[in-house]
Amino acid sequence: MRSFLAITVVCLLACTASGYYMTKEVKYADKPFLEKQKAMLEIFQHVHQPELHTHLWDDQKAFDLAAYKEHFTKPQVVEEFLRFYKYGLLPMEEIFSVYNEYHREQAVALFHLFYYAKDWDTFYKTMVWARFHVNEGMFVYAVTVAVLHRADMQGIVLPAPYEIYPYYFFNDVVISKAQRYKMQGFYRMKKADGVYSAFIPSNYTGYYVHSNPEQRVSYFMEDIGLNAYYYYFHADYPTWMGGKEYGLYKDRRGEFYLYQHQQFLARYYLERLSNDLGTIPTFSWYEPIVTGYYPYLRYYNGVPFPARENYHNGYTEKHDVVQEITDYERRLMEAIDYGFIILPDGTFVNITTPTGVEYLGNLIQSNGDSVNKRFYGYLEKVAKFFLGGSFEMFNEFRAVPSVLERYETAMRDPVFYQFFKRVIGFYYRYLDTLPSYKYDEINFPGVKLETVEMDKLVTYFDNFDADITNAVDVEVFDETTMKAGEMKKFGKMAHYQGEDFVLYARMPRLNHLPFSFKLNVVSDKPQKAVVLVFLGPKYDQYGNAYSVNANRENFFQLDHFLVDLVAGENAITRNSQDFSWFVKDRTTYFDLYKQVMQAYNGDYKFPLDMSEAHCGFPARLMLPKGKKGGMPFQFFFMIAPYHAPEVERFTGYDQTLSCGVGSGARYIDALPFGYPFNRKINEATWFTPNMVYYDTMIFHKSETEVNSVVV
């Protein structure tokens, strides 16, 4: 097999104590890889235009899926899909929803075609055929999940979801203006480097209609990077995918699901405090939902997203749905309180041990590794249907999902956080059944964290550009009529009357200046250790200082990394740009495609270094906004003993190309997620020499102040 990676450069991060156990490798793609990358970028261009690329149109005509059955590792998946195809797939331009049972069955059958294709040639031919015969939303979803889970697709960069499908990330005002630019030719568009470009101002829902106080933090809830991360989180761990076939259970997916949503709540709460909003509101299934939401989004086919008015009273119309929800909640609480889960055959599974959280997480998510979905049900699915304000359809195949029922849009709705506050309540109900950590369980004998030094923390809003050219229909890319020079320079970009153009949405997004911290640590001997870094509030919305235990749910984890301590003094320095689990902004589709074309033509080396990773939290949202005059927060630092994971990290995948989903080797150590805040805190045994609470201030500045003043 020809290797698609030609050159490797290794750069190790260094600190005074020793080398960090995180490498920054860069590999460069060769021609076979670039052919794949180029094809994947082109297949997602203007997905609602089937005739866009003339060569793809011709290729799909020559492909017979039924006759190609032996080119799949599981030939039966072809028969499975063709049964759906024969009796009727979801029609083109209908709204696809993974929460719709019929849509999901078809999407999984399509995914199986892509996943079990024996090689790239089979995958490519099947993908091109499906591009012209399968509902557009279903196609994008199935291809995305397949690329993320196929071993031979490691390193492939998919366009950002907000650039594939801008309709789910930008409101109708922006989309309508983009379409008017196209209809009016190049009016007021400037040409740069041979390409007409337009920058369309974009803002958040609360800017246009301020319907309730929750919209003060719309810049956070509607951040396109945050919503893209949530979409990819569910593409990495689809609810329908599970078992040994895909290996997702190796990643502690149930525990990760619960902890990930707890972290969303903690981060959201920090933003609420910065806007004087306080704790996340609660609600009752039996009373009107106080918080409404007007998304101002519409689907490609023109159907608007359902809106929920303030004081929405869903119980009067959906009391049977409320009964189903409360049944699921009661069964989950009983499992936690009894300490066991009932299996379908009537036997019990003990969950009173620390590993029981994995069973609980799978049950609550109702994922493919849940041990009894029939009894414990589909809480999230049913609750989102009720809360989102959507409605039952007379045609079971047709759906108009609310923002809560789409992973791309769910985090835009304030009720998302209110609902998951209930869900994470089950999580803490379970964690509180476990005994508090004893002094010896959190102390690190012979290690003392003496002092902490940290830079000034500054946040600001800056403009971010996203390529939303896919929001408009364009002329057919007839490769036979394009000039050779144009093809070499740009490949197949959007055309209007023979001219290249690109449309950008320019929106203000929260960001922060890079910062560093320095930990001065004393160790009595050389040994491995992990450094845990959390950020939390100092005071509640009333100005009262939090007690240690009451505050444990509010800490957002910023970093978790491995160090080698030497005997004596250790100075551990860490920059925010190297924090684990955070990723930088995505390169726009236009620039990414240009880079691929330049590399394809030998004029550029295309790097494969996880800089376009989909599996990290947006780095620009690392810090809450704070206040202009400064707002008090506190960091929590802890040096903990290293506990080797069951599978050595990075085993089974290349960390420079892949996030390692399903490998069981994604995590540094074997500590529970959220350690040491995952157990109820006993203050009598809590404060140990290896931990420090560090008070700090976060200042919010204007972009002009940040650029003009050295802080």
C-alpha positions in Angstrom: 0.0 0.0 0.0 1.4 3.4 -0.9 1.9 5.7 2.0 0.1 9.0 1.7 2.4 10.7 4.2 5.8 11.7 3.0 7.6 13.9 5.5 7.5 14.0 9.3 8.7 16.8 11.6 8.6 16.3 15.4 8.6 19.2 17.8 8.4 18.5 21.6 7.0 21.0 24.0 9.4 21.7 26.8 9.2 22.9 30.4 11.8 23.4 33.1 10.7 20.3 34.9 10.9 18.0 31.9 9.2 17.3 28.6 5.4 17.4 28.4 3.8 14.3 27.1 2.2 16.1 24.2 3.9 16.2 20.8 3.3 18.7 18.0 3.9 16.6 14.9 3.4 17.8 11.4 3.1 15.5 8.5 2.7 16.5 4.9 0.2 15.0 2.4 1.3 13.3 -0.8 -0.7 13.2 -4.1 -2.9 10.2 -3.3 -4.0 11.8 0.0 -4.6 15.1 -1.8 -6.8 13.4 -4.3 -9.0 12.2 -1.5 -9.0 15.6 0.2 -9.9 17.4 -3.0 -12.7 15.0 -3.7 -14.2 15.4 -0.2 -14.1 19.2 -0.4 -15.8 19.2 -3.8 -18.6 16.7 -2.8 -19.9 19.1 -0.2 -20.1 22.1 -2.5 -23.7 23.4 -2.9 -25.2 20.1 -1.8 -28.7 21.0 -3.0 -27.5 21.3 -6.6 -27.1 17.7 -8.0 -25.8 18.8 -11.4 -23.1 21.1 -10.0 -20.0 19.2 -11.3 -20.4 17.8 -14.8 -17.9 15.0 -14.3 -19.6 13.8 -11.1 -22.9 13.7 -12.9 -21.3 11.5 -15.6 -19.5 9.3 -13.1 -22.6 8.4 -11.1 -24.5 7.3 -14.3 -21.9 4.6 -14.9 -22.2 3.2 -11.4 -24.4 0.2 -10.5 -24.5 -0.2 -6.8 -26.2 -3.7 -6.9 -23.5 -5.0 -9.2 -20.7 -3.6 -6.9 -21.8 -5.7 -3.9 -18.6 -7.7 -3.6 -16.6 -4.5 -3.1 -17.9 -4.2 0.4 -16.6 -6.0 3.5 -20.2 -6.8 4.4 -22.0 -7.3 1.0 -25.4 -7.5 2.9 -25.3 -3.8 3.6 -25.9 -3.2 -0.1 -29.0 -5.3 0.0 -30.1 -3.5 3.2 -29.8 -0.1 1.6 -31.4 -1.1 -1.7 -34.5 -2.3 0.1 -34.9 1.2 1.4 -34.1 2.6 -2.0 -36.7 0.4 -3.7 -39.6 1.2 -1.4 -38.8 4.9 -1.1 -36.1 7.0 0.5 -36.7 10.4 2.1 -37.2 12.7 -1.0 -34.8 15.4 -2.0 -35.2 18.8 -0.3 -37.2 17.3 2.5 -35.9 18.1 6.0 -33.7 15.3 7.4 -33.8 14.7 11.1 -31.8 12.0 12.9 -34.4 12.0 15.7 -37.0 10.7 13.2 -37.0 6.9 13.3 -37.6 6.5 9.6 -35.0 9.0 8.6 -32.5 7.5 11.0 -32.9 3.9 9.7 -32.2 5.1 6.2 -29.2 7.2 7.3 -27.7 4.2 9.1 -28.2 2.0 6.0 -26.4 4.7 3.9 -23.6 5.0 6.5 -23.1 1.3 6.3 -22.4 1.6 2.6 -19.7 4.1 3.2 -18.3 2.5 6.3 -18.0 -1.0 4.8 -16.6 0.0 1.4 -13.4 -2.0 1.0 -11.2 0.8 -0.4 -11.2 4.4 -1.4 -12.3 3.6 -5.0 -15.5 1.9 -3.7 -16.1 4.6 -1.1 -15.7 7.4 -3.7 -18.0 5.7 -6.3 -20.6 5.0 -3.8 -20.4 8.5 -2.4 -20.7 10.1 -5.8 -23.7 7.9 -6.7 -25.4 8.8 -3.3 -24.8 12.5 -3.9 -27.4 12.4 -6.8 -29.8 9.9 -5.3 -30.1 10.5 -1.6 -31.7 13.4 0.4 -29.1 16.1 0.9 -29.2 16.3 4.7 -29.1 12.6 5.0 -26.1 12.4 2.6 -24.1 15.0 4.5 -24.8 13.3 7.8 -23.9 9.8 6.7 -20.7 10.8 4.8 -19.6 12.9 7.8 -20.0 10.1 10.3 -18.4 7.6 7.9 -15.3 9.8 7.3 -14.9 10.3 11.1 -15.0 6.5 11.7 -13.1 5.0 8.8 -9.5 4.2 9.6 -8.3 5.1 6.1 -9.8 8.6 6.4 -7.5 9.7 9.2 -6.3 13.2 8.4 -9.1 14.1 6.0 -10.4 17.6 6.7 -14.1 18.1 6.2 -15.4 21.6 5.6 -16.7 23.2 8.8 -20.4 22.3 9.2 -21.4 26.0 9.3 -19.9 26.3 5.8 -21.5 23.1 4.4 -24.9 24.1 5.7 -25.0 27.8 6.6 -28.8 27.7 7.1 -28.3 26.1 10.5 -25.8 28.6 11.9 -26.7 32.0 10.4 -30.1 33.7 10.7 -32.4 34.4 7.8 -31.3 38.0 7.6 -27.8 36.9 6.6 -28.9 34.1 4.3 -31.4 36.4 2.5 -28.7 39.1 2.0 -26.3 36.5 0.6 -28.9 35.3 -1.9 -29.6 38.9 -2.9 -25.9 39.5 -3.6 -26.0 36.6 -6.0 -29.2 37.7 -7.7 -27.9 41.3 -8.1 -24.6 40.2 -9.7 -21.5 41.7 -8.2 -23.1 45.0 -7.1 -20.7 46.5 -4.5 -18.5 43.4 -4.5 -14.8 44.0 -4.8 -12.4 41.8 -6.6 -9.3 40.5 -4.8 -6.8 38.1 -6.4 -9.2 37.5 -9.2 -12.2 36.6 -7.0 -15.2 38.7 -6.2 -15.8 38.8 -2.4 -18.5 40.2 -0.2 -18.6 40.4 3.6 -22.1 40.3 5.1 -22.5 41.6 8.6 -23.9 38.9 10.9 -25.1 39.2 14.5 -27.0 37.1 17.1 -30.7 36.6 17.6 -30.9 38.8 20.7 -29.5 41.7 18.7 -32.6 41.8 16.4 -35.4 40.8 18.8 -34.7 40.9 22.6 -37.5 38.7 23.9 -36.1 37.7 27.3 -33.0 38.2 29.5 -31.5 34.9 28.5 -30.5 36.5 25.2 -27.8 38.5 26.9 -25.5 35.5 26.3 -26.7 34.7 22.8 -23.1 35.4 21.6 -22.1 32.3 23.6 -25.1 30.0 22.9 -25.1 30.8 19.2 -21.3 30.7 18.7 -20.8 28.8 15.5 -17.6 27.1 16.8 -19.5 25.9 19.9 -22.4 24.5 17.9 -20.1 22.9 15.4 -18.3 21.2 18.3 -21.6 19.8 19.6 -22.5 18.5 16.2 -19.2 16.7 15.9 -19.5 15.3 19.4 -22.6 13.5 18.3 -21.0 12.5 15.0 -18.2 10.9 16.9 -20.6 9.2 19.3 -24.0 8.8 17.5 -26.7 7.5 19.8 -27.5 4.7 17.3 -23.9 3.4 17.2 -22.5 1.1 19.8 -21.2 -2.3 20.7 -18.0 -4.1 19.7 -18.6 -3.3 16.0 -17.4 0.3 16.5 -15.6 0.2 19.8 -17.1 3.4 21.2 -17.5 1.8 24.6 -13.7 1.8 24.9 -13.9 5.6 25.3 -16.0 5.5 28.4 -18.7 7.1 26.3 -21.4 7.0 28.9 -19.3 8.8 31.5 -17.9 11.1 28.8 -21.5 12.0 27.7 -22.5 13.1 31.2 -19.2 14.9 32.0 -19.3 16.7 28.7 -22.7 18.1 29.3 -21.8 19.0 32.9 -18.9 21.0 31.5 -21.2 22.8 29.0 -23.3 23.9 32.0 -20.3 25.0 34.0 -19.0 27.1 31.1 -22.4 28.5 30.4 -22.8 29.5 34.0 -19.5 31.4 34.0 -20.9 33.4 31.0 -24.2 34.1 32.8 -22.3 35.5 35.8 -20.4 37.8 33.4 -23.8 39.2 32.3 -25.4 39.4 35.7 -27.8 36.5 35.1 -27.0 34.1 37.9 -28.0 30.4 38.1 -29.5 28.5 35.3 -33.3 28.6 35.7 -35.3 25.5 36.4 -38.7 24.5 34.9 -41.6 22.1 35.5 -43.0 19.7 32.9 -46.5 20.6 34.1 -46.2 24.4 34.0 -45.6 26.9 31.1 -41.9 27.1 30.0 -41.0 30.7 30.9 -38.1 31.1 28.4 -39.1 31.4 24.7 -36.8 31.2 21.7 -37.2 32.8 18.3 -34.3 31.2 16.2 -34.8 33.3 13.0 -33.5 30.3 11.0 -35.0 28.6 8.0 -34.4 25.4 6.2 -33.2 25.3 2.6 -36.6 24.5 1.3 -38.0 27.7 2.9 -39.7 26.2 6.0 -38.8 28.2 9.1 -37.6 26.6 12.3 -40.4 26.3 14.9 -40.4 29.0 17.5 -41.3 28.8 21.2 -43.1 31.8 22.7 -42.4 32.9 26.3 -44.5 31.0 28.8 -45.1 28.2 26.3 -47.7 25.8 27.7 -46.9 22.4 26.1 -48.6 20.3 28.8 -52.1 21.1 27.7 -51.5 19.6 24.2 -48.8 17.0 25.0 -49.8 15.6 28.4 -49.1 12.1 27.1 -45.6 13.1 26.2 -45.1 14.5 29.7 -46.2 11.2 31.2 -43.6 9.4 29.1 -40.9 11.8 30.1 -41.7 11.6 33.8 -41.8 7.8 33.6 -38.3 7.8 32.2 -37.1 10.2 34.8 -38.6 8.2 37.6 -37.0 4.9 36.4 -33.6 6.6 36.2 -33.9 8.0 39.7 -35.0 4.7 41.1 -32.0 3.0 39.5 -29.7 5.5 41.1 -31.3 5.2 44.5 -31.6 1.4 44.5 -28.1 1.1 43.2 -28.9 -1.3 40.3 -30.2 -1.4 36.8 -32.8 -3.9 35.6 -31.8 -5.8 32.4 -34.4 -6.9 29.9 -34.2 -10.5 31.2 -35.0 -9.3 34.8 -31.5 -9.6 36.2 -29.7 -6.7 37.9 -26.5 -4.8 37.2 -24.8 -3.2 40.3 -23.9 0.5 39.7 -22.8 1.4 43.2 -19.2 1.2 42.2 -17.3 4.1 40.6 -17.5 2.4 37.1 -21.3 2.4 37.4 -21.4 5.9 36.0 -20.7 4.4 32.6 -23.9 2.3 32.7 -25.9 5.4 33.9 -24.5 7.6 31.1 -25.4 5.1 28.4 -29.0 4.7 29.8 -29.6 8.5 30.0 -28.3 9.0 26.4 -30.2 5.9 25.2 -27.2 5.1 23.1 -26.2 1.9 21.3 -24.4 0.6 24.5 -27.4 1.1 26.8 -28.3 -2.2 28.5 -32.1 -1.6 28.5 -33.4 1.1 26.2 -36.9 -0.5 26.2 -37.4 0.2 30.0 -35.3 3.3 30.6 -36.4 4.9 27.3 -35.4 7.9 25.2 -35.4 10.8 27.7 -33.4 13.3 25.6 -35.2 12.6 22.4 -38.7 12.9 23.9 -37.8 15.9 26.1 -36.4 17.9 23.2 -39.5 17.2 21.1 -41.6 18.6 24.0 -39.5 21.6 24.9 -38.6 22.7 21.3 -42.1 23.7 20.4 -42.2 21.4 17.4 -45.4 19.4 16.5 -46.6 16.0 15.3 -46.7 15.6 11.6 -49.5 13.8 9.7 -46.9 12.3 7.4 -44.5 10.3 9.6 -41.7 10.6 7.1 -41.9 14.4 7.2 -40.3 16.4 10.0 -39.8 20.1 10.9 -37.4 19.8 13.8 -36.9 22.6 16.3 -33.5 23.9 17.1 -33.3 21.5 20.1 -33.8 18.6 17.8 -30.8 19.4 15.6 -27.2 18.9 17.0 -26.1 21.8 14.9 -28.5 24.2 16.6 -29.4 22.7 20.0 -27.1 24.9 22.0 -28.6 28.1 20.7 -31.7 27.6 22.8 -31.6 28.6 26.5 -33.8 25.7 27.3 -31.1 23.3 26.2 -29.2 24.3 29.4 -32.3 24.2 31.5 -33.1 20.7 30.4 -29.5 19.4 30.8 -29.5 20.9 34.3 -32.2 18.3 35.1 -30.1 15.6 33.4 -26.9 16.5 35.2 -28.9 16.5 38.4 -29.2 12.7 37.9 -25.5 12.6 37.3 -24.8 14.3 40.7 -27.5 12.4 42.4 -25.4 9.3 41.5 -22.0 10.8 42.3 -23.3 11.9 45.7 -23.9 8.2 46.5 -20.2 7.6 46.3 -18.1 8.3 49.4 -16.1 11.6 49.6 -12.4 11.3 48.8 -10.3 10.7 51.9 -7.2 12.8 52.5 -4.9 10.1 51.3 -6.9 9.7 48.1 -6.3 13.3 47.0 -3.0 14.0 48.6 0.2 13.5 46.7 2.9 12.4 49.3 6.1 14.3 48.9 4.7 16.8 46.4 3.8 20.4 47.2 2.4 23.1 44.9 4.0 26.2 46.5 3.2 29.2 44.3 1.3 30.1 41.2 2.1 33.0 38.8 -0.3 34.0 36.0 -0.6 36.6 33.2 -3.4 39.2 33.2 -6.5 37.7 31.6 -8.2 39.8 28.9 -11.2 39.0 26.7 -12.5 40.9 23.7 -14.8 40.5 20.7 -13.2 40.3 17.3 -14.6 39.7 13.8 -14.6 36.2 12.4 -15.3 35.4 8.7 -17.1 32.2 7.6 -17.5 31.2 4.0 -21.3 30.9 3.4 -21.1 30.6 -0.4 -23.0 27.3 -0.1 -26.1 29.4 1.0 -26.7 30.4 -2.7 -27.2 28.4 -5.8 -24.6 28.8 -8.6 -24.0 27.9 -12.2 -22.9 24.4 -13.2 -19.2 23.9 -13.0 -18.6 22.8 -16.6 -15.0 21.6 -16.4 -14.8 21.3 -20.2 -15.2 25.1 -20.6 -13.1 26.3 -17.8 -9.7 27.8 -18.6 -6.7 25.6 -17.6 -5.2 28.5 -15.6 -8.4 28.9 -13.6 -8.5 25.2 -12.8 -4.9 25.1 -11.6 -5.3 28.2 -9.4 -8.6 27.7 -7.7 -10.0 24.4 -8.9 -13.8 24.4 -9.0 -15.0 27.4 -7.0 -18.4 29.1 -7.1 -19.1 30.8 -10.5 -21.4 33.5 -11.6 -21.4 34.4 -15.3 -17.9 32.9 -15.6 -16.5 34.7 -12.6 -15.3 33.3 -9.3 -16.9 34.6 -6.2 -17.1 33.9 -2.4 -19.5 35.2 0.2 -18.5 35.6 3.8 -20.5 36.2 7.0 -18.6 38.5 9.3 -19.6 38.2 12.9 -18.2 39.4 16.3 -17.1 36.4 18.4 -15.7 36.3 21.9 -11.9 35.8 22.1 -9.1 36.3 24.6 -5.5 37.1 24.7 -3.1 34.2 25.1 -1.9 33.7 28.7 0.5 31.6 30.6 0.8 30.3 34.1 3.8 29.1 36.1 3.6 26.5 38.8 6.4 26.2 41.3 6.3 22.6 42.6 8.6 20.7 45.0 8.9 17.0 44.8 10.8 14.7 47.1 11.8 12.4 44.2 11.6 12.0 40.4 8.1 10.8 39.4 5.4 11.2 36.9 2.4 13.5 37.7 -0.6 15.0 36.0 -1.5 18.7 36.3 -5.2 19.5 36.5 -6.4 23.0 35.8 -10.0 24.3 36.4 -11.6 27.7 36.2 -14.6 28.6 38.4 -16.5 31.4 40.0 -15.5 33.1 43.1 -18.9 34.6 44.0 -22.5 33.9 43.1 -24.8 36.4 41.4 -25.5 38.1 44.8 -21.8 38.6 45.6 -21.7 35.8 48.2 -18.5 33.7 48.2 -19.1 30.1 47.3 -18.3 27.3 49.8 -16.0 24.6 48.5 -18.6 21.9 48.1 -21.4 24.1 46.7 -18.9 25.4 44.0 -17.7 22.0 42.8 -20.3 21.8 40.0 -19.3 25.1 38.6 -15.7 24.5 37.6 -14.8 24.3 33.9 -11.7 22.1 33.1 -9.1 24.0 31.1 -6.2 21.5 31.0 -5.0 18.1 32.0 -1.5 17.2 31.1 1.4 15.0 32.1 4.8 16.0 33.5 8.0 14.4 34.8 8.8 15.9 38.1 12.5 15.9 39.2 13.7 15.8 42.8 13.6 19.3 44.3 12.2 22.4 42.7 10.2 22.2 39.4 9.0 25.2 37.5 6.1 24.1 35.2 5.2 26.7 32.6 2.2 26.3 30.3 0.7 28.5 27.6 -3.0 28.6 26.9 -2.3 27.9 23.3 -1.1 24.4 24.3 -4.1 23.5 26.5 -5.5 20.0 25.8 -9.0 19.6 24.2 -9.1 23.1 22.7 -8.8 23.8 19.0 -8.2 27.0 17.0 -10.7 28.5 14.5 -11.2 26.5 11.3 -9.8 27.7 8.0 -12.5 28.9 5.6 -13.6 26.6 2.8 -12.2 29.0 0.2 -8.7 29.1 1.7 -8.7 25.4 2.5 -9.6 24.5 -1.0 -6.9 26.9 -2.4 -4.3 25.2 -0.2 -5.3 21.8 -1.4 -5.2 22.9 -5.1 -1.8 24.5 -4.6 -0.5 21.4 -2.9 -2.0 19.2 -5.6 -0.1 21.2 -8.2 3.1 21.0 -6.3 3.2 24.7 -5.1 2.5 24.1 -1.4 3.0 21.4 1.3 -0.4 20.6 2.8 0.1 20.0 6.6 -1.6 17.2 8.5 -1.2 18.3 12.1 -4.7 18.3 13.7 -4.8 22.1 13.4 -8.2 21.6 11.7 -9.4 19.1 14.4 -13.1 18.7 14.9 -13.0 17.1 18.3 -11.9 20.1 20.5 -13.7 22.8 22.3 -13.3 26.3 20.7 -10.1 27.9 22.1 -11.6 31.3 21.8 -14.3 30.4 24.3 -11.8 29.2 26.9 -12.5 32.2 29.2 -15.8 33.9 30.1 -16.3 37.5 29.1 -15.7 39.0 32.5 -16.2 42.7 33.0 -14.6 45.9 31.8 -13.3 46.8 35.2 -12.4 43.2 36.0 -14.4 40.3 37.4 -13.2 37.9 40.1 -12.8 34.3 39.3 -10.7 31.5 40.7 -8.4 28.9 39.2 -7.9 25.5 40.8 -4.6 23.8 40.3 -3.8 20.3 41.4 -0.7 18.0 41.0 -1.9 14.4 41.1 -0.1 11.1 40.9 -0.1 9.5 37.4 -2.4 6.5 37.0 -1.6 4.8 33.7 -4.7 4.1 31.6 -5.8 0.6 30.7 -4.6 1.2 27.1 -1.5 3.4 26.6 -2.4 6.8 25.1 -2.3 7.1 21.3 -2.3 3.3 20.9 -4.0 2.2 17.7 -4.1 5.6 15.9 -1.9 8.4 14.8 -2.4 11.4 17.0 -1.2 13.8 14.4 -4.1 12.8 12.1 -6.9 11.5 14.3 -8.8 12.2 17.5 -8.7 8.4 18.2 -12.5 8.0 18.7 -13.2 4.4 19.5 -9.6 3.5 20.2 -9.9 3.5 24.0 -6.6 5.4 24.0 -7.7 9.0 24.0 -7.1 9.8 27.6 -3.9 10.6 29.5 -4.7 8.6 32.6 -7.3 6.5 34.3 -8.7 9.3 36.6 -12.5 9.7 36.6 -13.7 12.7 34.5 -13.9 15.8 36.6 -11.6 14.5 39.3 -11.3 15.6 42.1 -14.7 17.5 41.8 -16.6 14.3 40.9 -17.3 13.5 44.5 -19.0 15.4 47.3 -16.3 17.4 49.1 -15.6 17.0 52.8 -13.8 20.2 53.7 -12.1 18.5 56.7 -10.1 16.3 54.4 -10.0 18.5 51.3 -7.1 21.0 51.4 -3.9 19.2 50.6 -0.4 20.5 49.8 -0.7 19.5 46.1 -3.6 21.8 45.3 -4.1 25.6 45.2 -7.0 27.9 44.7 -5.7 31.0 42.8 -7.8 34.2 42.7 -7.7 36.2 39.5 -9.6 38.8 37.5 -10.9 38.7 34.0 -11.0 42.0 32.1 -13.1 42.6 29.1 -11.7 45.1 26.6 -12.8 46.4 23.2 -10.8 45.1 20.2 -9.4 48.7 19.8 -8.1 48.7 23.3 -6.6 45.2 22.9 -4.8 46.3 19.7 -3.6 49.6 21.0 -2.6 48.9 24.6 -0.1 46.5 25.9 -1.8 44.6 28.7 
